Amino acid sequence: MKRTGPTNYQLQLLLFELDAKARKSPLWKQVAEDLAKPSRQRRVVNIYKIDRYAREGEIIIVPGKVLSVGDLHKKVAVAAWTFSAEAKRKIEEAKGKVLTILELLEQNPEGKKVRIIG
């Protein structure tokens, strides 16, 4: 059976954008590899893990989905492929920032000072 990759059109476009940046930055290469995996193998991260491992003011990227279990007490910017509605609300209540991976890619094309969690 031939592997075809993700069928989601927006994800295909994101992977195309990441591929161009992956040659210059190992961060974007790792994110692209994680997002190209089947959906059941993508990372799923709960808010409490972000709270535990992130530092105040840090930029976090989750190449998968962010879920709402736990509480967030730090002001962090979180970029992910998808968020649950409750997870978005909790991040914004903690004065954090919710970003898509494409928005982060445009803001930080070199991938400097970004941590992958998941």
FIFI-729084 format. One record per atom (N, C-alpha, C, CB): x, y negated, z negated; residue in three letters; atom name; residue number from 1. Coordinates in steps of 0.001 Angstrom, whole numbers, padded with zeros to 6 digits. Glycine has a CB too. Layout:
N
X;Y;Z;pamar;fiti;tilum
X;Y;Z;ALA;CA;NUM
...
# end
This chain:
118
X;Y;Z;pamar;fiti;tilum
000838;001174;000000;MET;N;1
000000;000000;000000;MET;CA;1
000889;-001246;000000;MET;C;1
-000957;000007;-001217;MET;CB;1
000570;-002202;000845;LYS;N;2
001360;-003417;000967;LYS;CA;2
000885;-004462;-000035;LYS;C;2
001283;-003969;002395;LYS;CB;2
001834;-005049;-000773;ARG;N;3
001496;-006096;-001730;ARG;CA;3
001271;-007397;-000976;ARG;C;3
002610;-006261;-002800;ARG;CB;3
000153;-008051;-001260;THR;N;4
-000183;-009259;-000516;THR;CA;4
000002;-010526;-001328;THR;C;4
-001595;-009182;-000034;THR;CB;4
000137;-010424;-002627;GLY;N;5
000283;-011604;-003463;GLY;CA;5
-001068;-012148;-003883;GLY;C;5
001073;-012675;-002735;GLY;CB;5
-001077;-013288;-004569;PRO;N;6
-002322;-013865;-005067;PRO;CA;6
-003262;-014245;-003928;PRO;C;6
-002027;-015087;-005926;PRO;CB;6
-004544;-014046;-004123;THR;N;7
-005536;-014403;-003111;THR;CA;7
-006181;-015754;-003396;THR;C;7
-006607;-013330;-003029;THR;CB;7
-005956;-016310;-004579;ASN;N;8
-006495;-017619;-004921;ASN;CA;8
-005773;-018680;-004088;ASN;C;8
-006346;-017908;-006450;ASN;CB;8
-006544;-019466;-003326;TYR;N;9
-005954;-020428;-002400;TYR;CA;9
-005150;-021503;-003134;TYR;C;9
-007046;-021080;-001558;TYR;CB;9
-005673;-022024;-004249;GLN;N;10
-004943;-023044;-004997;GLN;CA;10
-003624;-022491;-005543;GLN;C;10
-005806;-023581;-006146;GLN;CB;10
-003637;-021248;-005980;LEU;N;11
-002408;-020623;-006477;LEU;CA;11
-001408;-020426;-005343;LEU;C;11
-002722;-019273;-007148;LEU;CB;11
-001891;-020066;-004173;GLN;N;12
-000995;-019931;-003028;GLN;CA;12
-000324;-021258;-002691;GLN;C;12
-001761;-019409;-001813;GLN;CB;12
-001096;-022355;-002732;LEU;N;13
-000527;-023677;-002474;LEU;CA;13
000506;-024055;-003534;LEU;C;13
-001636;-024731;-002424;LEU;CB;13
000191;-023758;-004807;LEU;N;14
001126;-024041;-005889;LEU;CA;14
002416;-023251;-005712;LEU;C;14
000490;-023720;-007241;LEU;CB;14
002303;-021986;-005366;LEU;N;15
003502;-021160;-005160;LEU;CA;15
004338;-021686;-003993;LEU;C;15
003106;-019691;-004904;LEU;CB;15
003684;-022210;-002961;PHE;N;16
004404;-022801;-001840;PHE;CA;16
005203;-024024;-002306;PHE;C;16
003421;-023192;-000713;PHE;CB;16
004572;-024874;-003128;GLU;N;17
005254;-026053;-003679;GLU;CA;17
006409;-025638;-004588;GLU;C;17
004259;-026936;-004460;GLU;CB;17
006173;-024623;-005427;LEU;N;18
007216;-024162;-006354;LEU;CA;18
008401;-023551;-005608;LEU;C;18
006639;-023138;-007337;LEU;CB;18
008119;-022903;-004492;ASP;N;19
009186;-022254;-003726;ASP;CA;19
010217;-023272;-003255;ASP;C;19
008602;-021502;-002522;ASP;CB;19
009760;-024446;-002857;ALA;N;20
010687;-025477;-002403;ALA;CA;20
011568;-025967;-003552;ALA;C;20
009916;-026651;-001789;ALA;CB;20
011011;-026082;-004755;LYS;N;21
011772;-026556;-005918;LYS;CA;21
012614;-025458;-006547;LYS;C;21
010831;-027128;-006958;LYS;CB;21
012250;-024201;-006309;ALA;N;22
012923;-023073;-006961;ALA;CA;22
014383;-022951;-006538;ALA;C;22
012190;-021778;-006649;ALA;CB;22
014719;-023462;-005371;ARG;N;23
016107;-023369;-004910;ARG;CA;23
017041;-024249;-005738;ARG;C;23
016199;-023761;-003436;ARG;CB;23
016478;-025313;-006338;LYS;N;24
017291;-026259;-007095;LYS;CA;24
017186;-026068;-008607;LYS;C;24
016892;-027661;-006739;LYS;CB;24
016102;-025458;-009075;SER;N;25
015879;-025369;-010513;SER;CA;25
015487;-023950;-010922;SER;C;25
014796;-026360;-010944;SER;CB;25
016233;-023344;-011851;PRO;N;26
015884;-021995;-012310;PRO;CA;26
014544;-021959;-013051;PRO;C;26
016984;-021456;-013216;PRO;CB;26
014148;-023078;-013668;LEU;N;27
012853;-023123;-014361;LEU;CA;27
011716;-022873;-013380;LEU;C;27
012657;-024483;-015065;LEU;CB;27
011715;-023599;-012274;TRP;N;28
010613;-023451;-011316;TRP;CA;28
010656;-022090;-010635;TRP;C;28
010665;-024563;-010262;TRP;CB;28
011844;-021516;-010492;LYS;N;29
011952;-020164;-009926;LYS;CA;29
011271;-019149;-010855;LYS;C;29
013450;-019778;-009702;LYS;CB;29
011518;-019267;-012160;GLN;N;30
010915;-018363;-013138;GLN;CA;30
009391;-018540;-013179;GLN;C;30
011520;-018608;-014537;GLN;CB;30
008936;-019779;-013141;VAL;N;31
007490;-020047;-013158;VAL;CA;31
006832;-019443;-011919;VAL;C;31
007212;-021577;-013226;VAL;CB;31
007452;-019609;-010749;ALA;N;32
006907;-019056;-009510;ALA;CA;32
006840;-017527;-009569;ALA;C;32
007756;-019501;-008311;ALA;CB;32
007880;-016903;-010107;GLU;N;33
007883;-015440;-010226;GLU;CA;33
006763;-014968;-011148;GLU;C;33
009244;-014945;-010751;GLU;CB;33
006548;-015670;-012259;ASP;N;34
005500;-015282;-013198;ASP;CA;34
004113;-015471;-012611;ASP;C;34
005626;-016077;-014479;ASP;CB;34
003902;-016545;-011876;LEU;N;35
002586;-016805;-011292;LEU;CA;35
002276;-015885;-010112;LEU;C;35
002499;-018248;-010846;LEU;CB;35
003318;-015348;-009463;ALA;N;36
003109;-014454;-008329;ALA;CA;36
002700;-013043;-008772;ALA;C;36
004375;-014385;-007486;ALA;CB;36
002810;-012761;-010058;LYS;N;37
002421;-011450;-010572;LYS;CA;37
000902;-011272;-010497;LYS;C;37
002912;-011273;-012024;LYS;CB;37
000433;-010032;-010563;PRO;N;38
-001021;-009809;-010622;PRO;CA;38
-001624;-010500;-011846;PRO;C;38
-001337;-008292;-010659;PRO;CB;38
-002869;-010891;-011757;SER;N;39
-003509;-011679;-012821;SER;CA;39
-003496;-010953;-014165;SER;C;39
-004948;-012010;-012433;SER;CB;39
-003578;-009664;-014179;ARG;N;40
-003582;-008943;-015456;ARG;CA;40
-002206;-008899;-016106;ARG;C;40
-004087;-007532;-015251;ARG;CB;40
-001150;-009264;-015355;GLN;N;41
000205;-009305;-015906;GLN;CA;41
000666;-010726;-016228;GLN;C;41
001173;-008666;-014934;GLN;CB;41
-000160;-011729;-015928;ARG;N;42
000227;-013111;-016225;ARG;CA;42
000168;-013355;-017713;ARG;C;42
-000676;-014109;-015486;ARG;CB;42
000884;-014376;-018138;ARG;N;43
000976;-014693;-019562;ARG;CA;43
-000317;-015310;-020072;ARG;C;43
002146;-015641;-019821;ARG;CB;43
-000680;-014922;-021285;VAL;N;44
-001817;-015503;-021998;VAL;CA;44
-001280;-015940;-023352;VAL;C;44
-003029;-014477;-022142;VAL;CB;44
-001403;-017239;-023651;VAL;N;45
-000822;-017806;-024868;VAL;CA;45
-001915;-018507;-025655;VAL;C;45
000337;-018791;-024535;VAL;CB;45
-001954;-018236;-026939;ASN;N;46
-002899;-018919;-027818;ASN;CA;46
-002251;-020174;-028403;ASN;C;46
-003376;-017974;-028949;ASN;CB;46
-003105;-021096;-028831;ILE;N;47
-002663;-022379;-029379;ILE;CA;47
-001703;-022193;-030564;ILE;C;47
-003877;-023208;-029815;ILE;CB;47
-001958;-021200;-031417;TYR;N;48
-001103;-021031;-032602;TYR;CA;48
000337;-020720;-032221;TYR;C;48
-001649;-019918;-033494;TYR;CB;48
000565;-020043;-031088;LYS;N;49
001935;-019765;-030651;LYS;CA;49
002624;-021037;-030180;LYS;C;49
001941;-018718;-029530;LYS;CB;49
001871;-021898;-029520;ILE;N;50
002438;-023182;-029104;ILE;CA;50
002807;-023985;-030344;ILE;C;50
001437;-023975;-028208;ILE;CB;50
001925;-023979;-031344;ASP;N;51
002182;-024712;-032586;ASP;CA;51
003418;-024152;-033302;ASP;C;51
000948;-024644;-033516;ASP;CB;51
003603;-022851;-033265;ARG;N;52
004715;-022215;-033968;ARG;CA;52
006059;-022480;-033294;ARG;C;52
004478;-020722;-034063;ARG;CB;52
006114;-022406;-031971;TYR;N;53
007399;-022433;-031271;TYR;CA;53
007772;-023774;-030652;TYR;C;53
007390;-021411;-030209;TYR;CB;53
006819;-024667;-030466;ALA;N;54
007122;-025959;-029839;ALA;CA;54
007572;-026971;-030876;ALA;C;54
005899;-026493;-029082;ALA;CB;54
008404;-027900;-030436;ARG;N;55
008821;-029014;-031282;ARG;CA;55
007951;-030219;-030959;ARG;C;55
010332;-029347;-031080;ARG;CB;55
007881;-031140;-031897;GLU;N;56
007109;-032368;-031721;GLU;CA;56
007591;-033122;-030482;GLU;C;56
007219;-033265;-032975;GLU;CB;56
006658;-033507;-029606;GLY;N;57
006981;-034285;-028417;GLY;CA;57
007541;-033489;-027253;GLY;C;57
007940;-035326;-028774;GLY;CB;57
007590;-032182;-027364;GLU;N;58
008181;-031335;-026337;GLU;CA;58
007196;-031088;-025192;GLU;C;58
008633;-030005;-026944;GLU;CB;58
007744;-030696;-024036;ILE;N;59
006919;-030305;-022889;ILE;CA;59
006956;-028781;-022806;ILE;C;59
007430;-030972;-021541;ILE;CB;59
005769;-028181;-022805;ILE;N;60
005633;-026722;-022775;ILE;CA;60
004958;-026331;-021462;ILE;C;60
004813;-026197;-024009;ILE;CB;60
005431;-025238;-020866;ILE;N;61
004767;-024717;-019679;ILE;CA;61
004380;-023264;-019927;ILE;C;61
005679;-024844;-018426;ILE;CB;61
003152;-022921;-019560;VAL;N;62
002639;-021556;-019703;VAL;CA;62
002247;-021090;-018298;VAL;C;62
001402;-021485;-020717;VAL;CB;62
003005;-020165;-017695;PRO;N;63
002652;-019684;-016363;PRO;CA;63
001523;-018646;-016445;PRO;C;63
003891;-019078;-015666;PRO;CB;63
000397;-019096;-016908;GLY;N;64
-000777;-018249;-017091;GLY;CA;64
-001878;-019073;-017722;GLY;C;64
-000450;-017008;-017960;GLY;CB;64
-002525;-018506;-018735;LYS;N;65
-003683;-019152;-019349;LYS;CA;65
-003412;-019497;-020813;LYS;C;65
-004915;-018249;-019240;LYS;CB;65
-003928;-020647;-021240;VAL;N;66
-003845;-021060;-022642;VAL;CA;66
-005227;-020856;-023264;VAL;C;66
-003368;-022563;-022780;VAL;CB;66
-005262;-020112;-024371;LEU;N;67
-006508;-019845;-025082;LEU;CA;67
-006516;-020580;-026418;LEU;C;67
-006699;-018329;-025298;LEU;CB;67
-007658;-020599;-027091;SER;N;68
-007871;-021524;-028207;SER;CA;68
-007703;-020951;-029608;SER;C;68
-009211;-022076;-028102;SER;CB;68
-007178;-019764;-029769;VAL;N;69
-007055;-019191;-031109;VAL;CA;69
-005988;-019950;-031894;VAL;C;69
-006708;-017678;-031036;VAL;CB;69
-006354;-020445;-033058;GLY;N;70
-005427;-021175;-033909;GLY;CA;70
-005623;-022669;-033815;GLY;C;70
-004013;-020828;-033551;GLY;CB;70
-004746;-023388;-034505;ASP;N;71
-004796;-024850;-034525;ASP;CA;71
-003455;-025411;-034079;ASP;C;71
-005163;-025374;-035935;ASP;CB;71
-003495;-026614;-033527;LEU;N;72
-002289;-027301;-033089;LEU;CA;72
-002111;-028544;-033945;LEU;C;72
-002360;-027665;-031576;LEU;CB;72
-000925;-028688;-034544;HIS;N;73
-000636;-029816;-035430;HIS;CA;73
000474;-030704;-034887;HIS;C;73
-000257;-029312;-036805;HIS;CB;73
000931;-030435;-033670;LYS;N;74
002037;-031192;-033085;LYS;CA;74
001575;-031875;-031799;LYS;C;74
003249;-030267;-032805;LYS;CB;74
002170;-033017;-031532;LYS;N;75
001881;-033743;-030297;LYS;CA;75
002808;-033203;-029216;LYS;C;75
002060;-035298;-030481;LYS;CB;75
002274;-032366;-028331;VAL;N;76
003056;-031767;-027255;VAL;CA;76
002297;-031908;-025936;VAL;C;76
003362;-030273;-027557;VAL;CB;76
003036;-031895;-024855;ALA;N;77
002440;-031848;-023525;ALA;CA;77
002458;-030383;-023091;ALA;C;77
003216;-032777;-022494;ALA;CB;77
001300;-029879;-022662;VAL;N;78
001188;-028480;-022275;VAL;CA;78
000732;-028407;-020825;VAL;C;78
000204;-027717;-023205;VAL;CB;78
001519;-027728;-020003;ALA;N;79
001160;-027484;-018607;ALA;CA;79
000904;-025991;-018453;ALA;C;79
002288;-027975;-017622;ALA;CB;79
-000173;-025640;-017763;ALA;N;80
-000500;-024231;-017563;ALA;CA;80
-001291;-024072;-016277;ALA;C;80
-001295;-023669;-018764;ALA;CB;80
-001420;-022812;-015838;TRP;N;81
-002229;-022527;-014663;TRP;CA;81
-003702;-022782;-014996;TRP;C;81
-002012;-021063;-014181;TRP;CB;81
-004181;-022267;-016133;THR;N;82
-005561;-022527;-016557;THR;CA;82
-005607;-022677;-018070;THR;C;82
-006512;-021388;-016093;THR;CB;82
-006653;-023339;-018525;PHE;N;83
-006909;-023552;-019949;PHE;CA;83
-008345;-023168;-020240;PHE;C;83
-006632;-025029;-020364;PHE;CB;83
-008598;-022652;-021436;SER;N;84
-009989;-022535;-021870;SER;CA;84
-010431;-023939;-022287;SER;C;84
-010158;-021483;-023060;SER;CB;84
-011731;-024199;-022251;ALA;N;85
-012253;-025528;-022598;ALA;CA;85
-011902;-025892;-024042;ALA;C;85
-013784;-025576;-022397;ALA;CB;85
-011988;-024919;-024926;GLU;N;86
-011683;-025154;-026341;GLU;CA;86
-010197;-025448;-026545;GLU;C;86
-012098;-023941;-027186;GLU;CB;86
-009325;-024780;-025781;ALA;N;87
-007886;-025037;-025886;ALA;CA;87
-007567;-026462;-025441;ALA;C;87
-007086;-024021;-025040;ALA;CB;87
-008194;-026923;-024368;LYS;N;88
-007997;-028306;-023918;LYS;CA;88
-008400;-029280;-025016;LYS;C;88
-008806;-028585;-022633;LYS;CB;88
-009539;-029016;-025624;ARG;N;89
-010044;-029905;-026667;ARG;CA;89
-009077;-029968;-027841;ARG;C;89
-011425;-029442;-027144;ARG;CB;89
-008549;-028816;-028263;LYS;N;90
-007628;-028783;-029408;LYS;CA;90
-006317;-029503;-029108;LYS;C;90
-007339;-027339;-029809;LYS;CB;90
-005815;-029371;-027900;ILE;N;91
-004572;-030058;-027534;ILE;CA;91
-004798;-031569;-027533;ILE;C;91
-004065;-029582;-026141;ILE;CB;91
-005903;-032003;-026963;GLU;N;92
-006198;-033436;-026913;GLU;CA;92
-006488;-034011;-028295;GLU;C;92
-007379;-033693;-025993;GLU;CB;92
-007110;-033235;-029187;GLU;N;93
-007351;-033690;-030557;GLU;CA;93
-006049;-033893;-031317;GLU;C;93
-008231;-032693;-031298;GLU;CB;93
-005033;-033101;-030987;ALA;N;94
-003723;-033226;-031638;ALA;CA;94
-002884;-034314;-030970;ALA;C;94
-002971;-031880;-031599;ALA;CB;94
-003515;-035135;-030145;LYS;N;95
-002856;-036234;-029418;LYS;CA;95
-001857;-035720;-028387;LYS;C;95
-002144;-037163;-030400;LYS;CB;95
-002042;-034466;-027970;GLY;N;96
-001188;-033886;-026940;GLY;CA;96
-001715;-034193;-025560;GLY;C;96
-001069;-032386;-027127;GLY;CB;96
-001024;-033669;-024567;LYS;N;97
-001370;-033924;-023183;LYS;CA;97
-001604;-032601;-022473;LYS;C;97
-000268;-034739;-022480;LYS;CB;97
-002687;-032523;-021689;VAL;N;98
-003003;-031337;-020910;VAL;CA;98
-002659;-031631;-019454;VAL;C;98
-004510;-030928;-021072;VAL;CB;98
-001796;-030798;-018861;LEU;N;99
-001353;-030986;-017482;LEU;CA;99
-001528;-029707;-016686;LEU;C;99
000107;-031440;-017441;LEU;CB;99
-001684;-029860;-015382;THR;N;100
-001585;-028686;-014519;THR;CA;100
-000102;-028501;-014202;THR;C;100
-002454;-028846;-013198;THR;CB;100
000249;-027340;-013705;ILE;N;101
001645;-027085;-013352;ILE;CA;101
002059;-027993;-012194;ILE;C;101
001856;-025592;-012977;ILE;CB;101
001158;-028251;-011271;LEU;N;102
001465;-029134;-010149;LEU;CA;102
001734;-030564;-010616;LEU;C;102
000318;-029123;-009142;LEU;CB;102
000965;-031052;-011583;GLU;N;103
001216;-032388;-012136;GLU;CA;103
002595;-032467;-012792;GLU;C;103
000128;-032757;-013159;GLU;CB;103
002948;-031428;-013544;LEU;N;104
004269;-031399;-014176;LEU;CA;104
005368;-031322;-013127;LEU;C;104
004380;-030213;-015143;LEU;CB;104
005142;-030564;-012079;LEU;N;105
006115;-030440;-010993;LEU;CA;105
006369;-031801;-010341;LEU;C;105
005623;-029425;-009940;LEU;CB;105
005317;-032592;-010166;GLU;N;106
005467;-033922;-009567;GLU;CA;106
006166;-034884;-010527;GLU;C;106
004094;-034486;-009165;GLU;CB;106
005878;-034776;-011825;GLN;N;107
006480;-035666;-012815;GLN;CA;107
007930;-035307;-013115;GLN;C;107
005676;-035634;-014092;GLN;CB;107
008246;-034023;-013077;ASN;N;108
009566;-033551;-013479;ASN;CA;108
010078;-032527;-012454;ASN;C;108
009517;-032928;-014906;ASN;CB;108
010476;-032985;-011244;PRO;N;109
010875;-032035;-010198;PRO;CA;109
012124;-031213;-010525;PRO;C;109
011108;-032778;-008927;PRO;CB;109
012986;-031726;-011409;GLU;N;110
014189;-030959;-011774;GLU;CA;110
013905;-029931;-012863;GLU;C;110
015294;-031902;-012240;GLU;CB;110
012803;-030082;-013569;GLY;N;111
012472;-029143;-014634;GLY;CA;111
013308;-029337;-015881;GLY;C;111
012634;-027745;-014145;GLY;CB;111
013715;-030559;-016162;LYS;N;112
014557;-030834;-017327;LYS;CA;112
013704;-030950;-018590;LYS;C;112
015373;-032125;-017112;LYS;CB;112
014229;-030428;-019688;LYS;N;113
013618;-030524;-021016;LYS;CA;113
012202;-029950;-021046;LYS;C;113
013591;-031974;-021469;LYS;CB;113
012028;-028808;-020409;VAL;N;114
010746;-028093;-020406;VAL;CA;114
011000;-026699;-020927;VAL;C;114
010100;-028052;-018975;VAL;CB;114
010102;-026207;-021768;ARG;N;115
010250;-024863;-022347;ARG;CA;115
009100;-023972;-021879;ARG;C;115
010289;-024929;-023905;ARG;CB;115
009438;-022766;-021440;ILE;N;116
008423;-021782;-021056;ILE;CA;116
008048;-021001;-022305;ILE;C;116
008941;-020822;-019917;ILE;CB;116
006747;-020878;-022551;ILE;N;117
006257;-020071;-023672;ILE;CA;117
005304;-019030;-023117;ILE;C;117
005553;-020958;-024761;ILE;CB;117
005447;-017814;-023631;GLY;N;118
004519;-016777;-023221;GLY;CA;118
005189;-015450;-023062;GLY;C;118
003852;-017151;-021952;GLY;CB;118
# end
